[in-house]
Amino acid sequence: MINKTFNLLIAILLFAALFLAIDNSFTDLAKKEEITPISIGEIAGGMNNQGETIRHGIFSDFIFPFELLSLLLLASLMGALYIAKKEA
Amino acid sequence: MSLYSYLLISIIIFTIGVYGIITQRSGIKILMCIELLLNSANLNLVAFSSYNGNATGQVFAIFSIAIAAAEAAIGFAILVALFRLKDTINLDNINILRW
């Protein structure tokens, strides 16, 4: 079972590296501690008409990646059907 | 909750995903672990979006979820094709790409 402990060691080392990186950068760079809680209606852009909402993000700022994403989903649908179809 | 706890949960999920990928040998389990990796990255995006008061991170999280759905569909299609070819999805028995 040397292999299983080796895998666990890799996972623990990865966790330690990520934790140390986040801990260092957080103590250096953090200006405010708390995340400002935003309601889901506010972040979805309910009634306000200025920017910084998901609605303005998807449908005005990132409209080209949004349309490109539809092409990606269509291509992956057709590709998945072609790969997984029964061989005639 | 502070930003630190969101990042801590995110790296815990990421480590669980990496550990699952390097230990499990079933194809479906590996696809589930890849989803764990992608979702930890999405959690980072949403946490930094709320931290900065900017909704661009939420939009990118939505795009990333859609790309993850496409990736899972292709992965399961490949597994179905491999199961027709080899009658197993245990990835230790599938070494047809080995040189």
N, CA and C atoms of all chains as a GROMACS GRO file, in nm:
protein
  561
    1MET      N    1   0.082  -0.121   0.000
    1MET     CA    2   0.000   0.000   0.000
    1MET      C    3   0.085   0.126   0.000
    2ILE      N    4   0.206   0.118  -0.057
    2ILE     CA    5   0.290   0.238  -0.067
    2ILE      C    6   0.230   0.337  -0.164
    3ASN      N    7   0.154   0.282  -0.262
    3ASN     CA    8   0.098   0.368  -0.365
    3ASN      C    9  -0.011   0.459  -0.309
    4LYS      N   10  -0.092   0.403  -0.216
    4LYS     CA   11  -0.204   0.482  -0.162
    4LYS      C   12  -0.153   0.595  -0.073
    5THR      N   13  -0.050   0.567   0.007
    5THR     CA   14   0.005   0.675   0.089
    5THR      C   15   0.074   0.780   0.005
    6PHE      N   16   0.130   0.737  -0.110
    6PHE     CA   17   0.194   0.832  -0.201
    6PHE      C   18   0.092   0.927  -0.261
    7ASN      N   19  -0.025   0.871  -0.298
    7ASN     CA   20  -0.132   0.956  -0.351
    7ASN      C   21  -0.181   1.055  -0.246
    8LEU      N   22  -0.198   1.006  -0.124
    8LEU     CA   23  -0.243   1.094  -0.016
    8LEU      C   24  -0.140   1.204   0.011
    9LEU      N   25  -0.011   1.167   0.000
    9LEU     CA   26   0.096   1.265   0.022
    9LEU      C   27   0.091   1.375  -0.085
   10ILE      N   28   0.066   1.335  -0.209
   10ILE     CA   29   0.055   1.435  -0.317
   10ILE      C   30  -0.060   1.530  -0.289
   11ALA      N   31  -0.175   1.474  -0.246
   11ALA     CA   32  -0.292   1.559  -0.220
   11ALA      C   33  -0.265   1.655  -0.104
   12ILE      N   34  -0.200   1.606   0.002
   12ILE     CA   35  -0.174   1.692   0.117
   12ILE      C   36  -0.073   1.801   0.081
   13LEU      N   37   0.028   1.766  -0.002
   13LEU     CA   38   0.125   1.867  -0.044
   13LEU      C   39   0.059   1.975  -0.130
   14LEU      N   40  -0.034   1.932  -0.218
   14LEU     CA   41  -0.106   2.031  -0.301
   14LEU      C   42  -0.189   2.123  -0.215
   15PHE      N   43  -0.257   2.064  -0.114
   15PHE     CA   44  -0.338   2.146  -0.025
   15PHE      C   45  -0.252   2.245   0.052
   16ALA      N   46  -0.135   2.198   0.099
   16ALA     CA   47  -0.048   2.286   0.175
   16ALA      C   48   0.004   2.402   0.089
   17ALA      N   49   0.039   2.370  -0.037
   17ALA     CA   50   0.091   2.475  -0.125
   17ALA      C   51  -0.015   2.580  -0.153
   18LEU      N   52  -0.138   2.533  -0.185
   18LEU     CA   53  -0.246   2.629  -0.212
   18LEU      C   54  -0.281   2.710  -0.090
   19PHE      N   55  -0.282   2.642   0.027
   19PHE     CA   56  -0.318   2.713   0.150
   19PHE      C   57  -0.215   2.819   0.184
   20LEU      N   58  -0.086   2.787   0.167
   20LEU     CA   59   0.017   2.886   0.198
   20LEU      C   60   0.010   3.003   0.102
   21ALA      N   61  -0.018   2.976  -0.026
   21ALA     CA   62  -0.027   3.085  -0.123
   21ALA      C   63  -0.142   3.179  -0.088
   22ILE      N   64  -0.258   3.121  -0.055
   22ILE     CA   65  -0.373   3.205  -0.023
   22ILE      C   66  -0.350   3.280   0.107
   23ASP      N   67  -0.289   3.214   0.204
   23ASP     CA   68  -0.265   3.278   0.334
   23ASP      C   69  -0.171   3.397   0.319
   24ASN      N   70  -0.060   3.378   0.243
   24ASN     CA   71   0.035   3.488   0.221
   24ASN      C   72  -0.031   3.605   0.151
   25SER      N   73  -0.097   3.576   0.038
   25SER     CA   74  -0.154   3.685  -0.040
   25SER      C   75  -0.266   3.753   0.038
   26PHE      N   76  -0.336   3.677   0.122
   26PHE     CA   77  -0.447   3.738   0.194
   26PHE      C   78  -0.397   3.834   0.301
   27THR      N   79  -0.292   3.796   0.372
   27THR     CA   80  -0.241   3.887   0.474
   27THR      C   81  -0.174   4.008   0.411
   28ASP      N   82  -0.121   3.992   0.288
   28ASP     CA   83  -0.058   4.107   0.225
   28ASP      C   84  -0.159   4.203   0.163
   29LEU      N   85  -0.257   4.148   0.093
   29LEU     CA   86  -0.336   4.230   0.003
   29LEU      C   87  -0.473   4.268   0.053
   30ALA      N   88  -0.520   4.206   0.163
   30ALA     CA   89  -0.659   4.230   0.202
   30ALA      C   90  -0.676   4.369   0.259
   31LYS      N   91  -0.771   4.443   0.202
   31LYS     CA   92  -0.803   4.574   0.256
   31LYS      C   93  -0.927   4.567   0.344
   32LYS      N   94  -1.031   4.498   0.295
   32LYS     CA   95  -1.150   4.482   0.376
   32LYS      C   96  -1.175   4.334   0.395
   33GLU      N   97  -1.220   4.298   0.514
   33GLU     CA   98  -1.231   4.158   0.548
   33GLU      C   99  -1.357   4.094   0.492
   34GLU      N  100  -1.469   4.166   0.503
   34GLU     CA  101  -1.598   4.102   0.476
   34GLU      C  102  -1.638   4.118   0.330
   35ILE      N  103  -1.705   4.015   0.279
   35ILE     CA  104  -1.769   4.026   0.149
   35ILE      C  105  -1.902   4.097   0.168
   36THR      N  106  -1.929   4.197   0.086
   36THR     CA  107  -2.059   4.264   0.096
   36THR      C  108  -2.167   4.173   0.042
   37PRO      N  109  -2.265   4.138   0.124
   37PRO     CA  110  -2.368   4.047   0.075
   37PRO      C  111  -2.460   4.117  -0.024
   38ILE      N  112  -2.480   4.053  -0.140
   38ILE     CA  113  -2.564   4.109  -0.246
   38ILE      C  114  -2.680   4.012  -0.267
   39SER      N  115  -2.801   4.065  -0.271
   39SER     CA  116  -2.915   3.976  -0.290
   39SER      C  117  -2.919   3.928  -0.435
   40ILE      N  118  -2.989   3.817  -0.455
   40ILE     CA  119  -2.989   3.756  -0.589
   40ILE      C  120  -3.068   3.843  -0.686
   41GLY      N  121  -3.168   3.915  -0.636
   41GLY     CA  122  -3.241   4.004  -0.725
   41GLY      C  123  -3.157   4.122  -0.766
   42GLU      N  124  -3.072   4.168  -0.674
   42GLU     CA  125  -2.987   4.282  -0.707
   42GLU      C  126  -2.878   4.244  -0.806
   43ILE      N  127  -2.820   4.124  -0.786
   43ILE     CA  128  -2.712   4.085  -0.876
   43ILE      C  129  -2.766   4.045  -1.012
   44ALA      N  130  -2.893   4.003  -1.018
   44ALA     CA  131  -2.950   3.969  -1.148
   44ALA      C  132  -3.001   4.093  -1.221
   45GLY      N  133  -3.000   4.208  -1.155
   45GLY     CA  134  -3.041   4.329  -1.224
   45GLY      C  135  -3.191   4.346  -1.225
   46GLY      N  136  -3.254   4.355  -1.106
   46GLY     CA  137  -3.399   4.360  -1.102
   46GLY      C  138  -3.455   4.491  -1.153
   47MET      N  139  -3.433   4.599  -1.077
   47MET     CA  140  -3.496   4.724  -1.115
   47MET      C  141  -3.396   4.834  -1.148
   48ASN      N  142  -3.273   4.822  -1.105
   48ASN     CA  143  -3.180   4.932  -1.132
   48ASN      C  144  -3.128   4.923  -1.275
   49ASN      N  145  -3.096   5.040  -1.330
   49ASN     CA  146  -3.062   5.044  -1.471
   49ASN      C  147  -2.916   5.078  -1.496
   50GLN      N  148  -2.836   5.090  -1.389
   50GLN     CA  149  -2.693   5.107  -1.415
   50GLN      C  150  -2.629   4.970  -1.434
   51GLY      N  151  -2.500   4.970  -1.464
   51GLY     CA  152  -2.431   4.847  -1.499
   51GLY      C  153  -2.406   4.760  -1.379
   52GLU      N  154  -2.307   4.672  -1.392
   52GLU     CA  155  -2.261   4.583  -1.286
   52GLU      C  156  -2.367   4.483  -1.242
   53THR      N  157  -2.446   4.436  -1.335
   53THR     CA  158  -2.536   4.325  -1.302
   53THR      C  159  -2.514   4.214  -1.404
   54ILE      N  160  -2.573   4.098  -1.374
   54ILE     CA  161  -2.557   3.984  -1.465
   54ILE      C  162  -2.627   4.013  -1.597
   55ARG      N  163  -2.741   4.084  -1.588
   55ARG     CA  164  -2.815   4.114  -1.710
   55ARG      C  165  -2.732   4.199  -1.805
   56HIS      N  166  -2.672   4.307  -1.752
   56HIS     CA  167  -2.588   4.390  -1.838
   56HIS      C  168  -2.464   4.315  -1.882
   57GLY      N  169  -2.415   4.225  -1.793
   57GLY     CA  170  -2.296   4.150  -1.830
   57GLY      C  171  -2.320   4.059  -1.946
   58ILE      N  172  -2.429   3.979  -1.938
   58ILE     CA  173  -2.451   3.881  -2.044
   58ILE      C  174  -2.498   3.950  -2.171
   59PHE      N  175  -2.598   4.038  -2.159
   59PHE     CA  176  -2.666   4.080  -2.281
   59PHE      C  177  -2.614   4.209  -2.341
   60SER      N  178  -2.516   4.278  -2.276
   60SER     CA  179  -2.458   4.390  -2.348
   60SER      C  180  -2.307   4.382  -2.354
   61ASP      N  181  -2.242   4.352  -2.242
   61ASP     CA  182  -2.096   4.355  -2.245
   61ASP      C  183  -2.039   4.230  -2.310
   62PHE      N  184  -2.096   4.115  -2.274
   62PHE     CA  185  -2.039   3.989  -2.322
   62PHE      C  186  -2.137   3.920  -2.416
   63ILE      N  187  -2.198   3.996  -2.506
   63ILE     CA  188  -2.297   3.935  -2.596
   63ILE      C  189  -2.227   3.846  -2.699
   64PHE      N  190  -2.106   3.883  -2.741
   64PHE     CA  191  -2.037   3.798  -2.839
   64PHE      C  192  -1.993   3.664  -2.780
   65PRO      N  193  -1.934   3.659  -2.658
   65PRO     CA  194  -1.908   3.528  -2.598
   65PRO      C  195  -2.035   3.448  -2.570
   66PHE      N  196  -2.144   3.518  -2.542
   66PHE     CA  197  -2.270   3.447  -2.517
   66PHE      C  198  -2.318   3.376  -2.643
   67GLU      N  199  -2.310   3.446  -2.757
   67GLU     CA  200  -2.350   3.381  -2.882
   67GLU      C  201  -2.254   3.271  -2.922
   68LEU      N  202  -2.125   3.294  -2.893
   68LEU     CA  203  -2.025   3.192  -2.923
   68LEU      C  204  -2.048   3.067  -2.840
   69LEU      N  205  -2.100   3.087  -2.717
   69LEU     CA  206  -2.129   2.975  -2.629
   69LEU      C  207  -2.242   2.890  -2.684
   70SER      N  208  -2.338   2.954  -2.751
   70SER     CA  209  -2.445   2.874  -2.811
   70SER      C  210  -2.390   2.786  -2.923
   71LEU      N  211  -2.294   2.840  -3.001
   71LEU     CA  212  -2.232   2.757  -3.104
   71LEU      C  213  -2.154   2.642  -3.043
   72LEU      N  214  -2.087   2.669  -2.928
   72LEU     CA  215  -2.010   2.564  -2.862
   72LEU      C  216  -2.102   2.453  -2.811
   73LEU      N  217  -2.216   2.491  -2.754
   73LEU     CA  218  -2.310   2.391  -2.703
   73LEU      C  219  -2.369   2.309  -2.817
   74LEU      N  220  -2.400   2.375  -2.930
   74LEU     CA  221  -2.454   2.302  -3.045
   74LEU      C  222  -2.350   2.204  -3.100
   75ALA      N  223  -2.224   2.251  -3.109
   75ALA     CA  224  -2.118   2.164  -3.161
   75ALA      C  225  -2.094   2.045  -3.069
   76SER      N  226  -2.099   2.068  -2.936
   76SER     CA  227  -2.075   1.957  -2.845
   76SER      C  228  -2.192   1.860  -2.845
   77LEU      N  229  -2.314   1.912  -2.866
   77LEU     CA  230  -2.431   1.824  -2.878
   77LEU      C  231  -2.418   1.732  -2.999
   78MET      N  232  -2.384   1.792  -3.114
   78MET     CA  233  -2.371   1.711  -3.235
   78MET      C  234  -2.253   1.616  -3.225
   79GLY      N  235  -2.144   1.660  -3.164
   79GLY     CA  236  -2.028   1.572  -3.149
   79GLY      C  237  -2.055   1.456  -3.057
   80ALA      N  238  -2.126   1.483  -2.946
   80ALA     CA  239  -2.157   1.376  -2.852
   80ALA      C  240  -2.250   1.274  -2.915
   81LEU      N  241  -2.348   1.322  -2.992
   81LEU     CA  242  -2.439   1.228  -3.059
   81LEU      C  243  -2.363   1.145  -3.163
   82TYR      N  244  -2.268   1.210  -3.234
   82TYR     CA  245  -2.194   1.136  -3.337
   82TYR      C  246  -2.102   1.033  -3.275
   83ILE      N  247  -2.038   1.069  -3.162
   83ILE     CA  248  -1.946   0.974  -3.100
   83ILE      C  249  -2.022   0.855  -3.042
   84ALA      N  250  -2.138   0.885  -2.976
   84ALA     CA  251  -2.205   0.781  -2.898
   84ALA      C  252  -2.308   0.704  -2.977
   85LYS      N  253  -2.324   0.734  -3.106
   85LYS     CA  254  -2.432   0.664  -3.179
   85LYS      C  255  -2.391   0.520  -3.208
   86LYS      N  256  -2.491   0.439  -3.222
   86LYS     CA  257  -2.463   0.298  -3.250
   86LYS      C  258  -2.411   0.283  -3.391
   87GLU      N  259  -2.306   0.208  -3.405
   87GLU     CA  260  -2.244   0.190  -3.536
   87GLU      C  261  -2.337   0.110  -3.625
   88ALA      N  262  -2.373   0.168  -3.739
   88ALA     CA  263  -2.470   0.101  -3.826
   88ALA      C  264  -2.401  -0.010  -3.905
   89MET      N  265  -1.932   3.591   0.621
   89MET     CA  266  -1.810   3.515   0.590
   89MET      C  267  -1.713   3.605   0.515
   90SER      N  268  -1.586   3.587   0.542
   90SER     CA  269  -1.487   3.667   0.472
   90SER      C  270  -1.444   3.596   0.344
   91LEU      N  271  -1.366   3.667   0.265
   91LEU     CA  272  -1.315   3.608   0.140
   91LEU      C  273  -1.226   3.488   0.168
   92TYR      N  274  -1.158   3.492   0.283
   92TYR     CA  275  -1.064   3.386   0.318
   92TYR      C  276  -1.134   3.251   0.330
   93SER      N  277  -1.255   3.251   0.389
   93SER     CA  278  -1.324   3.122   0.407
   93SER      C  279  -1.374   3.068   0.274
   94TYR      N  280  -1.415   3.157   0.184
   94TYR     CA  281  -1.454   3.108   0.051
   94TYR      C  282  -1.335   3.045  -0.020
   95LEU      N  283  -1.219   3.110  -0.012
   95LEU     CA  284  -1.101   3.054  -0.078
   95LEU      C  285  -1.059   2.924  -0.013
   96LEU      N  286  -1.078   2.914   0.121
   96LEU     CA  287  -1.042   2.790   0.191
   96LEU      C  288  -1.132   2.675   0.145
   97ILE      N  289  -1.262   2.699   0.137
   97ILE     CA  290  -1.354   2.595   0.088
   97ILE      C  291  -1.320   2.558  -0.055
   98SER      N  292  -1.283   2.658  -0.135
   98SER     CA  293  -1.249   2.631  -0.274
   98SER      C  294  -1.126   2.541  -0.287
   99ILE      N  295  -1.022   2.567  -0.205
   99ILE     CA  296  -0.904   2.480  -0.219
   99ILE      C  297  -0.930   2.344  -0.158
  100ILE      N  298  -1.022   2.334  -0.060
  100ILE     CA  299  -1.057   2.201  -0.009
  100ILE      C  300  -1.125   2.119  -0.119
  101ILE      N  301  -1.220   2.181  -0.192
  101ILE     CA  302  -1.288   2.110  -0.300
  101ILE      C  303  -1.189   2.072  -0.410
  102PHE      N  304  -1.096   2.165  -0.441
  102PHE     CA  305  -0.997   2.137  -0.545
  102PHE      C  306  -0.909   2.018  -0.507
  103THR      N  307  -0.868   2.014  -0.378
  103THR     CA  308  -0.782   1.904  -0.335
  103THR      C  309  -0.856   1.771  -0.339
  104ILE      N  310  -0.985   1.772  -0.301
  104ILE     CA  311  -1.065   1.649  -0.309
  104ILE      C  312  -1.074   1.601  -0.454
  105GLY      N  313  -1.091   1.695  -0.547
  105GLY     CA  314  -1.099   1.658  -0.688
  105GLY      C  315  -0.969   1.599  -0.739
  106VAL      N  316  -0.855   1.661  -0.704
  106VAL     CA  317  -0.726   1.610  -0.750
  106VAL      C  318  -0.698   1.472  -0.690
  107TYR      N  319  -0.733   1.456  -0.561
  107TYR     CA  320  -0.711   1.326  -0.497
  107TYR      C  321  -0.798   1.219  -0.563
  108GLY      N  322  -0.922   1.255  -0.599
  108GLY     CA  323  -1.008   1.158  -0.665
  108GLY      C  324  -0.955   1.120  -0.802
  109ILE      N  325  -0.900   1.219  -0.876
  109ILE     CA  326  -0.850   1.188  -1.010
  109ILE      C  327  -0.729   1.096  -1.003
  110ILE      N  328  -0.639   1.118  -0.905
  110ILE     CA  329  -0.521   1.033  -0.903
  110ILE      C  330  -0.544   0.902  -0.832
  111THR      N  331  -0.659   0.879  -0.765
  111THR     CA  332  -0.680   0.749  -0.703
  111THR      C  333  -0.784   0.665  -0.775
  112GLN      N  334  -0.893   0.726  -0.821
  112GLN     CA  335  -1.001   0.645  -0.879
  112GLN      C  336  -0.964   0.597  -1.019
  113ARG      N  337  -1.018   0.483  -1.058
  113ARG     CA  338  -0.988   0.427  -1.188
  113ARG      C  339  -1.113   0.410  -1.274
  114SER      N  340  -1.229   0.451  -1.222
  114SER     CA  341  -1.350   0.441  -1.303
  114SER      C  342  -1.370   0.572  -1.378
  115GLY      N  343  -1.416   0.562  -1.502
  115GLY     CA  344  -1.426   0.681  -1.585
  115GLY      C  345  -1.528   0.781  -1.535
  116ILE      N  346  -1.640   0.731  -1.484
  116ILE     CA  347  -1.744   0.821  -1.437
  116ILE      C  348  -1.698   0.894  -1.312
  117LYS      N  349  -1.626   0.825  -1.224
  117LYS     CA  350  -1.575   0.892  -1.104
  117LYS      C  351  -1.476   1.002  -1.140
  118ILE      N  352  -1.393   0.977  -1.243
  118ILE     CA  353  -1.296   1.079  -1.283
  118ILE      C  354  -1.366   1.200  -1.343
  119LEU      N  355  -1.474   1.175  -1.419
  119LEU     CA  356  -1.550   1.290  -1.471
  119LEU      C  357  -1.613   1.370  -1.358
  120MET      N  358  -1.662   1.301  -1.254
  120MET     CA  359  -1.719   1.373  -1.140
  120MET      C  360  -1.613   1.456  -1.070
  121CYS      N  361  -1.490   1.403  -1.060
  121CYS     CA  362  -1.383   1.479  -0.995
  121CYS      C  363  -1.342   1.600  -1.078
  122ILE      N  364  -1.347   1.588  -1.212
  122ILE     CA  365  -1.319   1.704  -1.297
  122ILE      C  366  -1.424   1.812  -1.274
  123GLU      N  367  -1.549   1.770  -1.253
  123GLU     CA  368  -1.653   1.868  -1.221
  123GLU      C  369  -1.624   1.937  -1.089
  124LEU      N  370  -1.567   1.862  -0.992
  124LEU     CA  371  -1.530   1.926  -0.865
  124LEU      C  372  -1.424   2.033  -0.886
  125LEU      N  373  -1.325   2.005  -0.971
  125LEU     CA  374  -1.221   2.105  -0.999
  125LEU      C  375  -1.282   2.231  -1.061
  126LEU      N  376  -1.370   2.211  -1.160
  126LEU     CA  377  -1.431   2.327  -1.227
  126LEU      C  378  -1.517   2.406  -1.131
  127ASN      N  379  -1.588   2.336  -1.040
  127ASN     CA  380  -1.675   2.409  -0.949
  127ASN      C  381  -1.598   2.484  -0.843
  128SER      N  382  -1.478   2.435  -0.807
  128SER     CA  383  -1.398   2.514  -0.713
  128SER      C  384  -1.350   2.643  -0.781
  129ALA      N  385  -1.317   2.636  -0.909
  129ALA     CA  386  -1.279   2.757  -0.981
  129ALA      C  387  -1.397   2.853  -0.992
  130ASN      N  388  -1.519   2.798  -1.013
  130ASN     CA  389  -1.637   2.884  -1.019
  130ASN      C  390  -1.663   2.953  -0.886
  131LEU      N  391  -1.638   2.880  -0.776
  131LEU     CA  392  -1.657   2.940  -0.644
  131LEU      C  393  -1.561   3.056  -0.622
  132ASN      N  394  -1.436   3.040  -0.671
  132ASN     CA  395  -1.340   3.151  -0.664
  132ASN      C  396  -1.390   3.272  -0.743
  133LEU      N  397  -1.441   3.246  -0.864
  133LEU     CA  398  -1.489   3.357  -0.947
  133LEU      C  399  -1.601   3.432  -0.879
  134VAL      N  400  -1.698   3.360  -0.823
  134VAL     CA  401  -1.812   3.426  -0.760
  134VAL      C  402  -1.770   3.498  -0.633
  135ALA      N  403  -1.678   3.440  -0.556
  135ALA     CA  404  -1.634   3.505  -0.432
  135ALA      C  405  -1.561   3.636  -0.462
  136PHE      N  406  -1.472   3.636  -0.562
  136PHE     CA  407  -1.403   3.760  -0.595
  136PHE      C  408  -1.496   3.861  -0.658
  137SER      N  409  -1.600   3.812  -0.727
  137SER     CA  410  -1.699   3.904  -0.784
  137SER      C  411  -1.774   3.978  -0.675
  138SER      N  412  -1.816   3.906  -0.569
  138SER     CA  413  -1.883   3.974  -0.459
  138SER      C  414  -1.788   4.063  -0.382
  139TYR      N  415  -1.659   4.021  -0.375
  139TYR     CA  416  -1.561   4.098  -0.300
  139TYR      C  417  -1.536   4.234  -0.366
  140ASN      N  418  -1.537   4.236  -0.500
  140ASN     CA  419  -1.511   4.361  -0.570
  140ASN      C  420  -1.638   4.438  -0.604
  141GLY      N  421  -1.757   4.380  -0.580
  141GLY     CA  422  -1.880   4.447  -0.618
  141GLY      C  423  -1.900   4.458  -0.768
  142ASN      N  424  -1.850   4.359  -0.843
  142ASN     CA  425  -1.852   4.363  -0.988
  142ASN      C  426  -1.912   4.232  -1.037
  143ALA      N  427  -2.012   4.240  -1.126
  143ALA     CA  428  -2.084   4.119  -1.164
  143ALA      C  429  -2.018   4.041  -1.276
  144THR      N  430  -1.901   4.085  -1.324
  144THR     CA  431  -1.837   4.015  -1.435
  144THR      C  432  -1.796   3.873  -1.397
  145GLY      N  433  -1.757   3.855  -1.272
  145GLY     CA  434  -1.721   3.722  -1.227
  145GLY      C  435  -1.838   3.626  -1.229
  146GLN      N  436  -1.957   3.676  -1.195
  146GLN     CA  437  -2.076   3.590  -1.201
  146GLN      C  438  -2.106   3.550  -1.343
  147VAL      N  439  -2.088   3.644  -1.439
  147VAL     CA  440  -2.112   3.612  -1.579
  147VAL      C  441  -2.015   3.505  -1.627
  148PHE      N  442  -1.888   3.520  -1.587
  148PHE     CA  443  -1.790   3.419  -1.627
  148PHE      C  444  -1.817   3.285  -1.560
  149ALA      N  445  -1.875   3.287  -1.440
  149ALA     CA  446  -1.912   3.160  -1.376
  149ALA      C  447  -2.022   3.090  -1.455
  150ILE      N  448  -2.117   3.169  -1.508
  150ILE     CA  449  -2.223   3.109  -1.590
  150ILE      C  450  -2.164   3.048  -1.717
  151PHE      N  451  -2.071   3.122  -1.783
  151PHE     CA  452  -2.007   3.067  -1.903
  151PHE      C  453  -1.930   2.940  -1.870
  152SER      N  454  -1.862   2.941  -1.756
  152SER     CA  455  -1.782   2.825  -1.718
  152SER      C  456  -1.870   2.704  -1.689
  153ILE      N  457  -1.989   2.727  -1.628
  153ILE     CA  458  -2.080   2.615  -1.603
  153ILE      C  459  -2.129   2.556  -1.734
  154ALA      N  460  -2.158   2.643  -1.834
  154ALA     CA  461  -2.204   2.592  -1.964
  154ALA      C  462  -2.095   2.511  -2.033
  155ILE      N  463  -1.970   2.560  -2.025
  155ILE     CA  464  -1.859   2.486  -2.086
  155ILE      C  465  -1.838   2.353  -2.014
  156ALA      N  466  -1.860   2.351  -1.881
  156ALA     CA  467  -1.848   2.226  -1.806
  156ALA      C  468  -1.955   2.126  -1.850
  157ALA      N  469  -2.075   2.176  -1.882
  157ALA     CA  470  -2.180   2.087  -1.929
  157ALA      C  471  -2.141   2.025  -2.063
  158ALA      N  472  -2.085   2.107  -2.154
  158ALA     CA  473  -2.041   2.054  -2.283
  158ALA      C  474  -1.933   1.950  -2.265
  159GLU      N  475  -1.838   1.977  -2.173
  159GLU     CA  476  -1.728   1.884  -2.148
  159GLU      C  477  -1.780   1.752  -2.091
  160ALA      N  478  -1.878   1.760  -2.001
  160ALA     CA  479  -1.932   1.637  -1.943
  160ALA      C  480  -2.005   1.555  -2.049
  161ALA      N  481  -2.075   1.623  -2.141
  161ALA     CA  482  -2.146   1.550  -2.246
  161ALA      C  483  -2.048   1.478  -2.337
  162ILE      N  484  -1.939   1.546  -2.377
  162ILE     CA  485  -1.840   1.481  -2.461
  162ILE      C  486  -1.772   1.366  -2.387
  163GLY      N  487  -1.743   1.387  -2.257
  163GLY     CA  488  -1.678   1.282  -2.180
  163GLY      C  489  -1.764   1.157  -2.168
  164PHE      N  490  -1.893   1.176  -2.142
  164PHE     CA  491  -1.980   1.058  -2.132
  164PHE      C  492  -1.998   0.991  -2.267
  165ALA      N  493  -1.998   1.070  -2.375
  165ALA     CA  494  -2.009   1.008  -2.508
  165ALA      C  495  -1.885   0.924  -2.537
  166ILE      N  496  -1.768   0.974  -2.500
  166ILE     CA  497  -1.646   0.896  -2.520
  166ILE      C  498  -1.650   0.769  -2.436
  167LEU      N  499  -1.704   0.779  -2.313
  167LEU     CA  500  -1.713   0.659  -2.230
  167LEU      C  501  -1.809   0.557  -2.289
  168VAL      N  502  -1.920   0.604  -2.348
  168VAL     CA  503  -2.014   0.511  -2.410
  168VAL      C  504  -1.948   0.440  -2.528
  169ALA      N  505  -1.873   0.517  -2.610
  169ALA     CA  506  -1.806   0.456  -2.724
  169ALA      C  507  -1.700   0.356  -2.679
  170LEU      N  508  -1.626   0.389  -2.571
  170LEU     CA  509  -1.525   0.297  -2.519
  170LEU      C  510  -1.589   0.172  -2.461
  171PHE      N  511  -1.708   0.188  -2.399
  171PHE     CA  512  -1.775   0.071  -2.344
  171PHE      C  513  -1.823  -0.022  -2.455
  172ARG      N  514  -1.863   0.036  -2.569
  172ARG     CA  515  -1.900  -0.051  -2.682
  172ARG      C  516  -1.778  -0.124  -2.736
  173LEU      N  517  -1.663  -0.056  -2.731
  173LEU     CA  518  -1.544  -0.115  -2.791
  173LEU      C  519  -1.479  -0.219  -2.700
  174LYS      N  520  -1.472  -0.191  -2.568
  174LYS     CA  521  -1.391  -0.273  -2.478
  174LYS      C  522  -1.471  -0.347  -2.371
  175ASP      N  523  -1.600  -0.317  -2.356
  175ASP     CA  524  -1.687  -0.376  -2.253
  175ASP      C  525  -1.643  -0.342  -2.112
  176THR      N  526  -1.572  -0.233  -2.094
  176THR     CA  527  -1.538  -0.186  -1.960
  176THR      C  528  -1.509  -0.037  -1.968
  177ILE      N  529  -1.530   0.035  -1.854
  177ILE     CA  530  -1.485   0.173  -1.848
  177ILE      C  531  -1.381   0.190  -1.739
  178ASN      N  532  -1.325   0.077  -1.693
  178ASN     CA  533  -1.212   0.087  -1.601
  178ASN      C  534  -1.090   0.135  -1.679
  179LEU      N  535  -1.037   0.252  -1.641
  179LEU     CA  536  -0.936   0.316  -1.724
  179LEU      C  537  -0.801   0.246  -1.719
  180ASP      N  538  -0.783   0.148  -1.625
  180ASP     CA  539  -0.659   0.072  -1.628
  180ASP      C  540  -0.658  -0.026  -1.745
  181ASN      N  541  -0.778  -0.068  -1.790
  181ASN     CA  542  -0.785  -0.164  -1.899
  181ASN      C  543  -0.790  -0.096  -2.035
  182ILE      N  544  -0.801   0.036  -2.039
  182ILE     CA  545  -0.809   0.106  -2.165
  182ILE      C  546  -0.677   0.176  -2.189
  183ASN      N  547  -0.591   0.110  -2.266
  183ASN     CA  548  -0.461   0.171  -2.294
  183ASN      C  549  -0.437   0.172  -2.444
  184ILE      N  550  -0.544   0.205  -2.519
  184ILE     CA  551  -0.530   0.200  -2.665
  184ILE      C  552  -0.455   0.320  -2.718
  185LEU      N  553  -0.430   0.422  -2.637
  185LEU     CA  554  -0.349   0.535  -2.682
  185LEU      C  555  -0.203   0.520  -2.643
  186ARG      N  556  -0.170   0.408  -2.576
  186ARG     CA  557  -0.032   0.393  -2.530
  186ARG      C  558   0.056   0.358  -2.648
  187TRP      N  559   0.173   0.419  -2.652
  187TRP     CA  560   0.264   0.399  -2.765
  187TRP      C  561   0.341   0.270  -2.749
   0.00000   0.00000   0.00000
